[in-house]
Each structure stands twice: as C-alpha cells, then as structure tokens.
Amino acid sequence: MANEHLKKILIIEDEASSRTLLKAMLRSIGYTNVIESEDAESARRHLSEGSFDLILSDWMLPGICGIE
C-alpha cells in the first residue's frame, strides 16, 4: 500500500487566508504534496499538468461555481 501522505492534493480557494489554513492543516498531518489555486483558470492549468488524488474546492469562486 502506497504511503497516503504522498497523495497529490489541489486546493482551489479564492481567499488566501483559507488556502493558507487548509494547506497548514494538511501539512500538520503529513501531507506535503499540496498545490494551491486561487481561481478556476489556475486550477485548470494545474489539472492539465496531471491528476490529483483529492481536490478541495470552494463552491463560490469568482465568475464560476466551484463544482464546475
């Protein structure tokens, strides 16, 4: 079984303080491969570069719903 803490995680959140808090919480429990996106455009760029094991997305992003 692969080490769960090597999972690749994407945080999509427009508020910098929320991104920072989420990333700190994940790192405190051992997750080190955490990528941040502040908007849908940035998230799409990250997604085009490869897959993620978990995506944590804000539901209300500027100009788009986080589910989209």
C-alpha positions as CSV (number, residue, x, y, z in Angstrom):
1,M,0.0,0.0,0.0
2,A,1.4,3.4,-1.0
3,N,2.1,6.0,1.6
4,E,-1.2,8.0,1.9
5,H,0.8,11.2,2.7
6,L,2.3,11.2,-0.7
7,K,-1.1,11.9,-2.3
8,K,-1.3,14.9,-4.5
9,I,-3.9,17.4,-3.3
10,L,-5.2,20.5,-5.0
11,I,-6.8,23.4,-3.0
12,I,-9.0,25.8,-5.1
13,E,-9.9,28.8,-2.9
14,D,-10.0,32.5,-3.7
15,E,-9.4,33.6,-0.2
16,A,-5.6,33.5,0.6
17,S,-6.1,33.0,4.3
18,S,-8.4,30.0,3.8
19,R,-5.9,28.4,1.3
20,T,-3.1,29.0,3.9
21,L,-5.1,27.5,6.7
22,L,-6.1,24.4,4.7
23,K,-2.5,23.9,3.5
24,A,-1.1,24.2,7.0
25,M,-3.7,21.7,8.4
26,L,-2.8,19.2,5.7
27,R,0.9,19.6,6.3
28,S,0.4,19.2,10.0
29,I,-0.9,15.7,9.5
30,G,1.9,14.8,7.0
31,Y,0.6,15.7,3.5
32,T,3.4,17.5,1.7
33,N,2.3,17.5,-1.9
34,V,-0.3,20.2,-1.7
35,I,-0.9,22.6,-4.6
36,E,-2.9,25.9,-4.4
37,S,-5.1,27.7,-6.9
38,E,-6.7,31.0,-6.3
39,D,-9.2,30.7,-9.2
40,A,-10.7,28.4,-11.8
41,E,-8.1,29.4,-14.5
42,S,-5.2,28.5,-12.3
43,A,-6.9,25.2,-11.3
44,R,-7.4,24.3,-14.9
45,R,-3.7,24.8,-15.6
46,H,-2.7,22.6,-12.7
47,L,-5.2,19.9,-13.8
48,S,-3.9,20.0,-17.3
49,E,-0.4,19.1,-16.0
50,G,-1.6,15.9,-14.2
51,S,-4.1,14.3,-12.0
52,F,-4.8,14.8,-8.3
53,D,-5.8,12.3,-5.6
54,L,-8.0,14.9,-3.8
55,I,-9.4,18.3,-4.8
56,L,-10.7,20.7,-2.2
57,S,-12.7,23.4,-3.9
58,D,-14.5,26.5,-2.8
59,W,-18.1,26.4,-4.1
60,M,-18.2,30.1,-4.8
61,L,-15.3,31.2,-6.9
62,P,-15.3,34.5,-8.8
63,G,-17.2,34.0,-12.1
64,I,-17.7,30.3,-11.7
65,C,-19.2,27.7,-9.4
66,G,-16.6,25.5,-7.7
67,I,-18.4,22.4,-8.8
68,E,-17.9,23.3,-12.4
